[in-house]
């Protein structure tokens, strides 16, 4: 994903920037929803975006967090990717908006922003240093553990980080310590934190192991067989989930953000509702990783990194340690089945949620649709072809899932051609089947 500068601004100004981003993206999403038949009318998207824009009024003070404007990296809000993170986190909160007070909506937003930046910074540290699997997992465990601990000593964490983080990365120690301490303090005072500590602990262990496995994607320590060995044993809601998909889920933290929201909700979910919600987010986590990776295959290959989407496309080839990622060039034959499989998993996310949860606002179909819109809409238009390729596969998957689990909507008339026409330029790249 691109990480272009978007200018300075903190607190209230940040909220307005994220709100403007959501509203602008919402207009684009409504146009796309009218272009394809997703099984629900574009008014669903319009209403969700309107409610999201109003939700930002509850976020006052949420982003006035000194740790997000320090650490020698400039303000973390100076980057477009950070605005996307905040927008995505706001969409996740929408599911529980009725179960939170305005004050707890703001606290949940701040906690999720801190966790996003904490995970992003840890990822940068691991990517930028020569860490072993064991060293990387220990770093993640050390920083994530305070999320579920009643007592936490920031000075002790700071000393440990100084000892473990490479010399050229010592500038990250204070920022990581501050982010972790602030996140601990917010969660420790959340009304339902104690009820979800066990779930959060399990999610954090999965994230620590998954992220540590990414060291085996690098040229200097590449071992895709090692990743396959670990990922094949990761739990999944259905036994047919492939090792690449289990690995993709293990490096994402959308489920963790959902659990943070649940900590701040005054009304809880029943055990069956919670399982349905988290099963849906299992699939969304897989999709977040694959959608994020599929656009970056060429750039990652140039850096000697074996991309997770490339693993999903050409699993047999990338298992050969002698094969360089640059030598594996995906064709349209590779993209089509991957996009179809991703669309299928989106449908599963919706049906998993609807097994035990009412969804009068079509939240889960909305998330399945918005995810690629958010992640593949690039300022330079570089994701446009891929976005439409995926939406053509995604529309029938969401439509079928909605018809199977929800009351019917009057949408695009039957027989109407769905999607934009194929141009010669598109046909030569990724789109036309």
C-alpha positions in Angstrom: 0.0 0.0 0.0 1.2 3.5 -0.7 2.2 5.6 2.3 2.1 9.1 0.9 2.3 12.2 3.2 -1.1 13.8 3.9 0.1 16.7 6.0 0.1 17.5 9.7 -2.7 17.7 12.1 -3.7 16.2 15.5 -6.8 15.6 17.6 -9.9 17.2 16.2 -8.2 17.9 12.9 -7.3 14.2 12.5 -11.0 13.3 13.1 -12.1 15.6 10.4 -9.5 14.2 8.0 -10.6 10.7 8.6 -14.3 11.7 8.4 -13.6 13.4 5.0 -11.8 10.3 3.8 -14.7 8.0 4.8 -17.3 10.3 3.2 -15.2 10.6 0.0 -14.7 6.8 -0.1 -18.4 6.3 0.5 -19.3 8.2 -2.6 -17.0 6.0 -4.6 -18.5 2.9 -2.9 -22.1 3.9 -3.8 -21.1 4.3 -7.4 -19.5 0.8 -7.4 -22.5 -0.7 -5.6 -24.7 0.7 -8.4 -22.4 -0.8 -11.0 -22.5 -4.3 -9.7 -25.3 -6.4 -8.1 -24.2 -7.3 -4.6 -27.6 -8.4 -3.4 -28.3 -5.2 -1.5 -29.2 -1.7 -2.7 -26.6 1.1 -2.7 -28.8 2.8 0.0 -27.3 0.3 2.5 -23.8 1.6 1.7 -25.0 5.2 1.8 -26.7 4.7 5.2 -23.7 3.0 6.7 -21.4 5.8 5.6 -23.7 8.4 6.9 -23.8 6.8 10.3 -20.1 6.4 10.3 -19.7 10.1 9.5 -21.9 10.9 12.5 -19.9 8.4 14.7 -16.8 10.6 14.4 -18.6 13.2 16.7 -18.1 10.6 19.5 -14.4 10.3 18.7 -13.6 13.8 20.2 -10.4 13.4 22.2 -9.7 9.8 20.9 -6.8 10.8 18.8 -5.2 13.4 21.1 -2.6 10.8 22.0 0.9 12.1 22.3 2.5 8.8 21.4 1.0 9.0 17.9 2.9 12.2 17.3 6.3 11.3 18.6 9.1 8.8 18.3 11.4 10.5 15.8 9.2 9.4 12.8 7.1 12.6 12.7 3.4 12.3 13.5 2.0 8.9 12.6 -1.0 10.8 11.3 1.2 12.3 8.6 0.7 9.1 6.5 -2.2 8.2 4.3 -2.0 4.6 5.5 -2.7 5.8 9.1 -5.9 7.5 7.9 -6.9 4.3 6.3 -6.3 2.4 9.5 -8.5 4.8 11.5 -11.2 4.6 8.8 -11.1 0.8 8.9 -11.2 0.7 12.7 -14.3 3.0 12.7 -16.1 0.6 10.3 -15.4 -2.2 12.7 -16.8 -0.2 15.6 -20.0 0.3 13.7 -21.2 -3.2 14.6 -21.3 -2.4 18.3 -22.2 1.3 18.2 -25.5 0.7 20.0 -23.8 -1.2 22.8 -21.3 1.6 23.7 -21.6 4.9 25.4 -20.1 7.9 23.5 -17.2 8.0 25.9 -16.4 4.3 25.4 -16.7 4.7 21.6 -13.9 7.3 21.8 -11.8 5.0 24.2 -12.3 2.0 21.8 -11.2 4.2 18.9 -8.1 5.3 20.7 -7.2 1.8 21.8 -7.6 0.4 18.3 -5.4 3.2 16.9 -2.7 2.5 19.4 -2.9 -1.3 18.7 -2.7 -0.6 14.9 0.4 1.6 15.3 2.0 -0.8 17.8 1.6 -3.7 15.3 2.8 -1.6 12.4 5.9 -0.5 14.3 6.7 -4.0 15.4 6.3 -5.1 11.7 8.8 -2.4 10.7 11.3 -3.5 13.4 11.1 -7.1 12.3 11.4 -6.2 8.6 14.3 -3.9 9.2 16.5 -6.2 11.3 18.0 -9.6 11.0 15.9 -11.4 13.6 15.4 -15.1 14.0 11.9 -16.6 14.4 12.4 -17.0 18.1 13.6 -13.4 18.5 10.8 -12.0 16.5 8.1 -13.9 18.4 9.6 -12.9 21.7 9.4 -9.2 20.7 5.8 -9.5 19.7 4.9 -11.5 22.9 6.7 -8.9 25.1 4.7 -6.0 23.6 1.3 -7.7 23.3 1.3 -9.3 26.7 0.4 -6.1 28.7 -2.9 -6.1 26.8 -4.1 -8.8 29.2 -2.1 -8.2 32.3 -3.4 -6.5 35.4 0.0 -5.1 36.3 2.5 -3.7 33.9 5.9 -1.9 34.4 6.8 0.3 31.4 10.4 0.6 32.7 10.8 -3.1 32.7 9.5 -3.3 29.1 11.8 -0.5 28.0 14.8 -2.3 29.4 13.9 -5.5 27.7 13.4 -3.8 24.4 16.7 -2.0 24.7 18.3 -5.4 25.1 16.5 -7.2 22.3 16.1 -4.5 19.5 19.0 -4.1 17.1 21.3 -1.2 17.7 20.3 0.7 14.5 16.6 0.5 15.6 17.0 1.8 19.2 15.0 4.9 18.3 11.9 2.8 18.3 12.2 1.7 21.9 10.6 4.7 23.6 7.7 4.8 21.2 7.0 1.1 21.5 7.1 1.4 25.2 4.7 4.5 25.2 2.2 2.9 22.8 2.1 -0.3 24.9 1.7 1.5 28.2 -1.1 3.7 26.9 -2.9 0.7 25.3 -2.6 -1.2 28.6 -4.1 1.7 30.6 -7.1 2.0 28.2 -7.9 -1.7 28.2 -7.3 -2.2 31.9 -10.2 0.3 32.6 -12.6 -1.0 29.9 -15.9 -2.3 31.4 -15.6 -5.8 29.8 -11.8 -6.2 29.7 -11.7 -9.1 32.1 -14.3 -11.1 30.2 -12.2 -11.0 27.0 -8.7 -11.4 28.4 -8.5 -15.0 27.4 -9.7 -14.4 23.9 -7.3 -11.5 23.5 -4.4 -13.6 24.8 -5.1 -16.3 22.3 -5.3 -13.8 19.4 -2.1 -12.2 20.5 -0.2 -15.5 20.6 -1.5 -16.3 17.1 -0.4 -12.9 15.9 3.1 -13.2 17.5 3.6 -16.6 15.9 2.3 -15.6 12.5 4.4 -12.4 12.3 7.5 -14.2 13.5 7.0 -16.7 10.6 7.3 -13.8 8.2 11.1 -13.9 8.7 11.0 -17.0 6.4 9.6 -15.0 3.6 12.8 -13.0 3.2 15.5 -13.8 0.7 18.2 -14.3 3.4 16.2 -16.7 5.5 13.6 -18.0 3.1 11.9 -21.3 4.0 8.3 -21.4 2.7 8.2 -25.1 3.8 8.7 -23.9 7.4 5.8 -21.5 7.0 3.7 -24.3 5.5 4.6 -26.7 8.4 3.4 -24.2 11.0 0.4 -22.8 9.2 -1.0 -26.2 8.3 -1.5 -26.7 12.1 -3.2 -23.4 12.8 -6.9 -23.8 13.8 -9.6 -22.7 11.3 -13.4 -22.6 11.3 -13.5 -25.1 8.4 -11.1 -27.9 7.6 -10.8 -27.0 4.0 -8.9 -23.7 4.7 -5.5 -24.0 2.9 -2.2 -23.4 4.7 -1.7 -20.2 2.8 -5.0 -18.9 4.0 -4.3 -19.9 7.6 -1.0 -18.1 7.4 -2.7 -15.1 5.9 -5.0 -15.0 8.8 -2.2 -15.4 11.3 -0.5 -12.1 10.4 -3.7 -10.0 10.5 -5.2 -8.4 13.5 -8.7 -7.5 12.6 -10.1 -10.0 15.1 -8.0 -8.4 17.8 -9.5 -5.0 17.0 -13.0 -6.6 17.3 -12.1 -7.9 20.7 -10.9 -4.4 21.8 -14.4 -3.1 20.8 -16.0 -5.9 22.8 -14.0 -4.8 25.9 -15.7 -1.4 25.7 -19.2 -2.6 25.0 -21.7 -2.3 27.9 -23.8 -5.1 26.3 -22.2 -8.4 25.5 -22.8 -11.1 22.9 -24.0 -14.6 23.8 -21.4 -17.4 23.4 -22.9 -18.4 20.0 -23.1 -14.8 18.8 -19.4 -14.3 19.8 -18.3 -17.4 18.0 -20.2 -16.4 14.8 -18.8 -12.9 15.0 -15.2 -14.1 15.4 -15.6 -16.8 12.8 -16.7 -14.1 10.4 -13.6 -12.0 11.3 -11.4 -15.1 10.8 -12.4 -14.9 7.1 -12.1 -11.2 7.0 -8.6 -11.4 8.4 -7.6 -13.8 5.6 -9.1 -11.4 3.1 -7.4 -8.3 4.5 -4.0 -10.0 4.1 -4.7 -11.4 0.6 -6.2 -8.1 -0.7 -3.3 -6.2 0.7 -0.7 -8.5 -0.8 -2.2 -9.1 -4.2 -1.3 -5.6 -5.4 2.2 -5.8 -4.1 3.5 -9.0 -5.7 5.9 -7.3 -8.2 7.3 -4.9 -5.6 7.8 -7.6 -3.0 9.5 -9.9 -5.5 12.0 -7.1 -6.3 12.9 -7.0 -2.6 13.3 -10.7 -2.5 10.1 -11.2 -0.4 7.8 -14.2 -1.2 4.4 -12.5 -1.0 1.5 -14.4 0.7 -0.7 -13.9 -2.4 2.0 -15.4 -4.5 2.1 -18.4 -2.2 -1.7 -18.8 -2.7 -1.3 -18.6 -6.5 1.8 -20.6 -7.0 2.2 -22.7 -3.9 4.1 -25.6 -5.5 6.7 -23.4 -7.1 7.4 -21.1 -4.1 8.1 -24.2 -2.0 11.2 -24.8 -4.0 14.0 -23.0 -2.1 16.0 -22.6 -5.4 13.2 -20.5 -7.0 13.5 -16.7 -6.6 10.2 -14.8 -6.2 11.2 -12.7 -9.2 11.2 -15.8 -11.4 7.6 -16.6 -10.5 5.5 -14.3 -12.7 1.8 -14.7 -12.1 -0.5 -14.7 -15.2 -4.2 -14.1 -15.6 -4.7 -17.8 -15.0 -3.2 -17.3 -11.5 -5.2 -14.2 -10.6 -8.7 -15.5 -11.6 -8.9 -18.5 -9.3 -7.4 -16.5 -6.4 -9.9 -13.7 -6.8 -12.7 -16.3 -7.1 -11.5 -18.0 -3.9 -11.3 -14.7 -2.1 -14.8 -13.9 -3.1 -15.9 -17.4 -1.8 -14.3 -16.6 1.6 -16.2 -13.3 1.7 -19.4 -15.2 1.3 -18.4 -17.5 4.1 -17.7 -14.5 6.4 -21.3 -13.3 5.8 -22.9 -16.7 6.3 -20.8 -17.4 9.4 -21.9 -14.1 11.0 -25.5 -14.8 10.2 -25.6 -18.2 11.8 -26.2 -16.6 15.2 -26.4 -12.8 14.7 -29.1 -10.6 13.5 -27.9 -8.1 10.9 -30.6 -5.6 10.2 -28.1 -3.0 8.9 -26.3 -5.5 6.6 -23.1 -4.8 8.5 -21.2 -7.9 7.4 -22.1 -7.6 3.6 -21.1 -4.0 3.9 -17.6 -4.9 5.4 -17.1 -7.6 2.7 -17.8 -5.1 0.0 -15.9 -2.1 1.5 -12.7 -4.0 2.3 -11.4 -4.1 -1.3 -12.8 -0.6 -1.9 -10.7 0.7 0.9 -7.6 -1.3 0.3 -7.5 -1.2 -3.5 -8.4 2.5 -4.1 -5.0 4.1 -4.6 -4.5 7.8 -5.3 -2.7 7.1 -8.5 -5.3 4.6 -9.7 -2.9 1.7 -9.7 -5.4 -0.6 -8.0 -8.3 0.2 -10.3 -8.1 -2.8 -12.7 -7.6 -5.3 -9.8 -10.5 -3.7 -7.9 -12.9 -4.3 -10.7 -11.6 -7.8 -11.3 -12.3 -8.7 -7.7 -15.7 -6.9 -7.6 -16.9 -9.0 -10.6 -16.1 -12.1 -8.7 -17.3 -10.7 -5.3 -20.7 -9.6 -6.4 -22.3 -13.0 -6.9 -20.6 -14.4 -3.8 -22.1 -11.6 -1.6 -25.4 -11.8 -3.4 -25.7 -15.5 -2.8 -24.7 -15.2 0.8 -27.3 -12.5 1.4 -30.1 -14.4 -0.4 -29.3 -17.5 1.8 -29.3 -15.7 5.1 -31.3 -12.4 4.8 -34.6 -11.2 3.5 -34.6 -10.3 -0.1 -33.7 -6.8 -1.4 -34.9 -5.2 -4.6 -31.6 -4.4 -6.4 -30.4 -4.6 -9.9 -33.1 -6.0 -12.3 -32.4 -9.6 -13.4 -30.7 -9.7 -16.7 -28.9 -6.4 -16.3 -25.2 -6.7 -17.2 -23.1 -6.1 -14.1 -19.9 -4.1 -14.1 -18.1 -1.7 -16.4 -17.3 -2.6 -20.0 -13.9 -4.2 -20.7 -11.4 -2.0 -22.5 -8.4 -3.2 -24.5 -6.2 -1.8 -21.7 -8.1 -3.7 -19.1 -8.1 -6.9 -21.1 -4.4 -6.8 -21.4 -3.9 -6.5 -17.6 -6.1 -8.2 -15.1 -9.7 -7.8 -15.7 -11.6 -9.4 -18.6 -12.5 -13.1 -18.2 
